[in-house]
Amino acid sequence: MSGIAAVPGLPGGVGVSRLRVYAWPTADGLSGGSPHLHTASSEAYIVLAGRGRVQTLSAQGLATTELEPGTVAWFTPGTVHRLINDDGGLDILTVMSNAGLPEAGDAVLTFPPEILADPQSYRRHAALPASGTEEELADAARRRRDLALDGFARLCAHAETDLDGALRGLHEAATTLVAGRIPDWRAIVEAGPSAQVSAALEQLELLESGSAGNMRESRIRTAAHSAERFGMCGRLTVWSGES
């Protein structure tokens, strides 16, 4: 087996998950998940059910995008996003570029600056318990969410008067937190998205020369999904690997 057939992963090297957004209320009277950003990956939402919003903070400023069944919205690395579950039933199919990076720590939560500046403190507050009852795990996820909301509120207040400064400080802190993981991330991208692009370009050359190329090794694959778990923004089911 060679070419496209030999490259693992979903088409385009993307990651796919189902996100049932938290309906837990917050201090500002809204319900939803933990604000965060991705340092190297873009993310897309395809809304399956329910209604809500996503608050974003990016180089475009503060914005709110309405979410309803059929909405498709996406954002690039560095965009802070907070999901709000208005009717309690917001259910989203998420598509991430660079499958494997989110699980490898690509996301950074918007904790208060003093925690973002201390890698050990950040890791301690970001990690959920490896085991526990459903109630204990939910409590830990809520505490993490509320801490990220505290930092997000401060960030938004700063951005209202100094957008560039607010984002620069956050992005610099996020860069420091993930810098040591880049060699592992590079290997993930090279084995997945990059390998798929190379195989597609090779196939185009073969087709142009009159060869069927990778079509001779046509096949179907299926992906296994994880058990539902507590994610940053909601109950998360991830499809990865092959079964």
Secondary structure, 3 states (H helix, E strand, C coil): CCHHHHCCCCHHHCEEEEEEECCCECCCCCEECCCEEECCCCEEEEEEECCEEEEEEECCEEEEEEECCCCEEEECCCCEEEEEECCCCCEEEEEECCCCCHHHCCEEECCCHHHHCCHHHHHHHHCCCCCCCHHHHHHHHHHHHHHHHHHHHHHHHHHHHCHHHHHHHHHHHHHHHHHHHHHHHHHHHHHCHHHHHHHHHHHHHHHHCCCCHHHHHCCCCCCEECCCEECCCEEEEEEECCC
